[in-house]
Amino acid sequence: MFKKFAMPILKSIIEVPLHVERRSCSIAGMGESLVEKAIGEKVLAIPGVELGYCARPGEVEVRVIGDPNAIQAADAIIRGELGLSIFSDNDEALEEVVVRLLKQRKQTLATAESCTGGLIANQITNVSGASEVFLAGYVTYANSAKSDVLNVESEVDRQTWCGE
């Protein structure tokens, strides 16, 4: 019923682009304001492009929507400015990318964490197949454990350890 009666009315009122494309990419190691500063003005200068950001812990998702030619131009700017910080353009989580790359490179990973309380190891081990590449995770919270278990020299500036 909607398609038969309402859609023709909506189409006559609203101009709908013939073809709209959407692309997104995930950025690591940069805050939202730095991402926006790097690409915002350049991308928004392209007619017909909508630009959006979604900040999450440790990453920023950049989304562009528009006609295919505009999206291609926006994508070139984004990759040119942020290339090495882009870890995914297909909605993969950072930990999934890390596990996949470790497998491809036949490398392994072990973590030594303190203030994160094992969060990184937890994220990695939640990825299917991580047991092929993840060796161990150590959570050494007390300064004495950092020295005793991980052989961190006591002369190391204590402020590097959880801001103490």
KEKE-3310 file (N, C-alpha, C; in steps of 0.2 Angstrom, whole numbers, plus 5000, padded with zeros to 4 digits):
npx = (5004:5010:5020:5012:5003:5009:5023:5023:5019:5028:5040:5036:5037:5050:5066:5076:5092:5099:5108:5116:5130:5139:5153:5164:5178:5189:5199:5214:5223:5222:5213:5196:5195:5208:5207:5196:5202:5212:5205:5192:5188:5193:5186:5172:5172:5169:5156:5140:5143:5141:5148:5153:5157:5162:5166:5175:5181:5198:5198:5191:5178:5175:5163:5157:5145:5136:5135:5143:5155:5158:5160:5171:5181:5181:5186:5199:5205:5204:5211:5223:5227:5225:5230:5240:5235:5223:5214:5204:5192:5181:5172:5179:5184:5198:5205:5202:5208:5222:5224:5222:5232:5243:5242:5243:5257:5263:5267:5268:5260:5262:5257:5260:5252:5246:5239:5228:5223:5222:5214:5218:5223:5211:5203:5209:5209:5196:5194:5190:5200:5212:5220:5230:5239:5241:5251:5253:5247:5251:5247:5252:5251:5255:5269:5280:5278:5279:5293:5298:5292:5292:5304:5306:5316:5319:5323:5316:5305:5292:5280:5277:5271:5255:5253:5258)
npy = (4994:5006:5008:5009:5020:5030:5032:5037:5050:5055:5054:5064:5076:5076:5077:5064:5058:5050:5040:5035:5034:5026:5027:5021:5023:5017:5024:5024:5030:5043:5057:5063:5077:5080:5072:5078:5090:5087:5083:5088:5102:5100:5089:5093:5103:5097:5097:5090:5081:5072:5072:5063:5059:5047:5045:5033:5023:5024:5025:5032:5033:5038:5044:5045:5051:5052:5056:5044:5049:5060:5054:5046:5056:5062:5050:5049:5061:5058:5046:5051:5060:5053:5041:5031:5029:5023:5009:5000:4998:4991:4989:4981:4977:4984:4975:4963:4966:4966:4953:4946:4951:4947:4933:4932:4937:4927:4930:4932:4937:4944:4952:4965:4972:4985:4998:4996:4984:4972:4973:4974:4962:4954:4960:4955:4941:4939:4938:4927:4913:4919:4912:4906:4915:4923:4923:4925:4935:4947:4955:4967:4976:4982:4992:4985:4972:4975:4977:4965:4954:4958:4964:4977:4991:4999:5012:5018:5031:5034:5040:5035:5024:5022:5035:5038)
npz = (5000:5004:4995:4983:4985:4994:4990:4977:4979:4988:4980:4971:4978:4984:4979:4974:4973:4959:4961:4976:4986:4999:5010:5022:5034:5046:5058:5067:5081:5081:5087:5086:5083:5077:5065:5059:5057:5048:5036:5035:5029:5016:5011:5013:5004:4992:4981:4985:4994:5010:5026:5040:5057:5069:5085:5094:5108:5106:5092:5076:5066:5049:5039:5022:5011:4996:4978:4967:4960:4968:4980:4977:4975:4988:4995:4990:4995:5009:5010:5006:5016:5028:5026:5032:5045:5043:5047:5043:5030:5029:5040:5049:5066:5076:5083:5076:5064:5068:5072:5060:5052:5059:5058:5044:5042:5049:5062:5080:5096:5112:5127:5139:5152:5162:5168:5160:5164:5157:5146:5133:5129:5132:5122:5110:5112:5111:5097:5084:5081:5087:5095:5087:5086:5098:5112:5126:5140:5151:5167:5176:5189:5201:5205:5210:5204:5191:5190:5196:5188:5175:5173:5172:5174:5189:5189:5179:5174:5185:5181:5169:5171:5173:5176:5188)
capx = (5000:5014:5023:5007:5000:5013:5029:5023:5018:5035:5044:5035:5039:5057:5071:5080:5097:5098:5113:5120:5135:5141:5159:5167:5184:5191:5205:5217:5229:5220:5207:5191:5197:5213:5204:5192:5206:5215:5201:5185:5187:5194:5180:5166:5172:5166:5149:5136:5146:5140:5154:5151:5162:5159:5172:5174:5188:5204:5197:5186:5175:5174:5158:5155:5139:5135:5135:5149:5160:5160:5163:5178:5185:5182:5190:5206:5207:5204:5217:5229:5228:5225:5232:5243:5231:5217:5215:5199:5187:5175:5169:5183:5187:5205:5208:5202:5214:5228:5224:5222:5239:5248:5242:5246:5264:5266:5270:5264:5259:5261:5255:5261:5248:5246:5233:5222:5220:5221:5209:5220:5223:5204:5200:5213:5207:5189:5193:5190:5207:5217:5224:5235:5244:5242:5255:5252:5246:5253:5244:5257:5248:5259:5276:5285:5277:5282:5300:5300:5290:5294:5311:5306:5321:5316:5324:5311:5301:5286:5275:5275:5266:5248:5253:5259)
capy = (5000:5012:5009:5011:5027:5035:5033:5042:5057:5057:5056:5070:5081:5076:5075:5059:5057:5043:5035:5038:5029:5027:5024:5023:5020:5017:5028:5023:5034:5050:5060:5066:5084:5079:5069:5083:5096:5084:5081:5091:5107:5098:5085:5097:5108:5094:5097:5084:5076:5073:5070:5062:5056:5044:5043:5027:5023:5022:5025:5037:5031:5043:5042:5050:5049:5056:5053:5040:5053:5064:5049:5044:5062:5062:5045:5051:5065:5054:5041:5055:5063:5049:5034:5026:5028:5019:5002:4996:5001:4986:4988:4977:4980:4985:4968:4958:4967:4964:4946:4944:4953:4943:4927:4933:4938:4922:4933:4931:4943:4944:4958:4966:4978:4988:5001:4993:4978:4966:4975:4973:4954:4952:4961:4951:4934:4938:4937:4920:4911:4922:4907:4904:4921:4926:4918:4926:4942:4948:4961:4968:4982:4985:4994:4980:4967:4977:4976:4958:4950:4961:4966:4985:4994:5004:5019:5021:5036:5031:5043:5032:5019:5024:5042:5039)
capz = (5000:5004:4988:4978:4986:4997:4987:4971:4982:4991:4974:4967:4983:4986:4973:4976:4968:4956:4964:4981:4988:5006:5011:5028:5036:5053:5059:5074:5083:5080:5089:5081:5081:5072:5059:5056:5055:5042:5030:5035:5024:5009:5009:5012:4998:4986:4980:4986:4999:5017:5030:5047:5061:5075:5089:5099:5111:5102:5084:5074:5060:5045:5034:5017:5007:4990:4972:4966:4958:4974:4985:4974:4976:4995:4997:4988:5000:5015:5010:5005:5022:5034:5024:5037:5051:5042:5048:5040:5026:5028:5046:5054:5072:5076:5085:5070:5059:5071:5072:5053:5050:5063:5054:5037:5043:5053:5068:5086:5100:5119:5130:5146:5153:5168:5169:5156:5167:5153:5141:5126:5129:5131:5115:5105:5113:5109:5090:5082:5078:5090:5099:5083:5086:5104:5116:5133:5142:5158:5170:5182:5191:5206:5202:5211:5199:5185:5191:5197:5183:5168:5173:5171:5178:5194:5187:5174:5177:5187:5178:5163:5174:5175:5178:5195)
cpx = (5004:5017:5018:5005:5005:5019:5028:5022:5025:5040:5043:5037:5046:5061:5076:5086:5097:5102:5117:5124:5137:5148:5161:5174:5185:5198:5208:5222:5228:5214:5202:5193:5203:5211:5200:5197:5210:5211:5194:5184:5188:5188:5174:5166:5170:5159:5145:5138:5144:5145:5151:5157:5159:5165:5170:5181:5193:5203:5191:5184:5173:5169:5157:5149:5138:5135:5142:5155:5163:5163:5170:5183:5187:5187:5197:5209:5208:5210:5223:5232:5229:5228:5235:5239:5224:5218:5210:5194:5181:5172:5173:5185:5195:5208:5207:5207:5220:5229:5225:5229:5244:5248:5245:5254:5267:5270:5265:5264:5259:5260:5258:5258:5248:5239:5227:5219:5219:5216:5212:5220:5216:5201:5203:5210:5200:5188:5194:5197:5213:5222:5230:5241:5246:5245:5253:5250:5247:5250:5248:5255:5253:5266:5281:5284:5280:5290:5302:5298:5292:5301:5311:5311:5317:5317:5320:5306:5294:5280:5273:5271:5260:5248:5254:5265)
cpy = (5006:5013:5011:5018:5032:5037:5038:5049:5059:5059:5062:5076:5082:5074:5070:5058:5050:5038:5038:5032:5031:5023:5026:5020:5021:5020:5026:5028:5041:5052:5063:5073:5084:5077:5074:5089:5093:5084:5086:5096:5105:5093:5088:5102:5104:5094:5090:5079:5077:5069:5069:5058:5053:5042:5038:5027:5020:5022:5030:5034:5037:5040:5047:5047:5054:5052:5049:5044:5058:5060:5047:5050:5063:5056:5046:5056:5062:5050:5045:5058:5059:5042:5029:5025:5024:5012:4997:5001:4997:4984:4983:4980:4980:4978:4963:4959:4965:4957:4943:4945:4949:4936:4927:4933:4932:4925:4931:4937:4941:4951:4959:4972:4979:4991:4999:4987:4972:4967:4973:4965:4952:4954:4957:4944:4933:4937:4929:4918:4915:4918:4905:4909:4924:4921:4919:4934:4942:4955:4962:4975:4986:4986:4988:4974:4969:4976:4969:4954:4952:4963:4974:4988:4999:5011:5022:5025:5033:5034:5039:5026:5022:5031:5043:5044)
cpz = (5000:4998:4983:4979:4988:4993:4981:4973:4984:4985:4971:4971:4984:4980:4976:4971:4965:4959:4970:4984:4995:5007:5018:5029:5043:5054:5066:5075:5083:5083:5084:5078:5076:5065:5055:5053:5048:5036:5030:5030:5017:5007:5008:5007:4991:4986:4981:4990:5006:5021:5037:5050:5067:5079:5094:5102:5107:5094:5083:5067:5056:5040:5029:5013:5002:4984:4971:4964:4964:4979:4983:4976:4984:4997:4995:4993:5007:5015:5009:5012:5028:5032:5029:5043:5050:5043:5045:5036:5025:5035:5051:5060:5072:5078:5080:5065:5062:5071:5065:5051:5053:5059:5047:5037:5047:5059:5074:5091:5107:5122:5137:5147:5160:5170:5165:5159:5163:5147:5134:5125:5128:5124:5110:5106:5111:5101:5089:5079:5082:5093:5094:5083:5093:5109:5123:5134:5150:5161:5176:5184:5196:5203:5204:5206:5193:5185:5191:5191:5176:5167:5171:5176:5183:5193:5182:5177:5179:5184:5172:5165:5177:5178:5185:5196)
residu = (MET:PHE:LYS:LYS:PHE:ALA:MET:PRO:ILE:LEU:LYS:SER:ILE:ILE:GLU:VAL:PRO:LEU:HIS:VAL:GLU:ARG:ARG:SER:CYS:SER:ILE:ALA:GLY:MET:GLY:GLU:SER:LEU:VAL:GLU:LYS:ALA:ILE:GLY:GLU:LYS:VAL:LEU:ALA:ILE:PRO:GLY:VAL:GLU:LEU:GLY:TYR:CYS:ALA:ARG:PRO:GLY:GLU:VAL:GLU:VAL:ARG:VAL:ILE:GLY:ASP:PRO:ASN:ALA:ILE:GLN:ALA:ALA:ASP:ALA:ILE:ILE:ARG:GLY:GLU:LEU:GLY:LEU:SER:ILE:PHE:SER:ASP:ASN:ASP:GLU:ALA:LEU:GLU:GLU:VAL:VAL:VAL:ARG:LEU:LEU:LYS:GLN:ARG:LYS:GLN:THR:LEU:ALA:THR:ALA:GLU:SER:CYS:THR:GLY:GLY:LEU:ILE:ALA:ASN:GLN:ILE:THR:ASN:VAL:SER:GLY:ALA:SER:GLU:VAL:PHE:LEU:ALA:GLY:TYR:VAL:THR:TYR:ALA:ASN:SER:ALA:LYS:SER:ASP:VAL:LEU:ASN:VAL:GLU:SER:GLU:VAL:ASP:ARG:GLN:THR:TRP:CYS:GLY:GLU)
# end
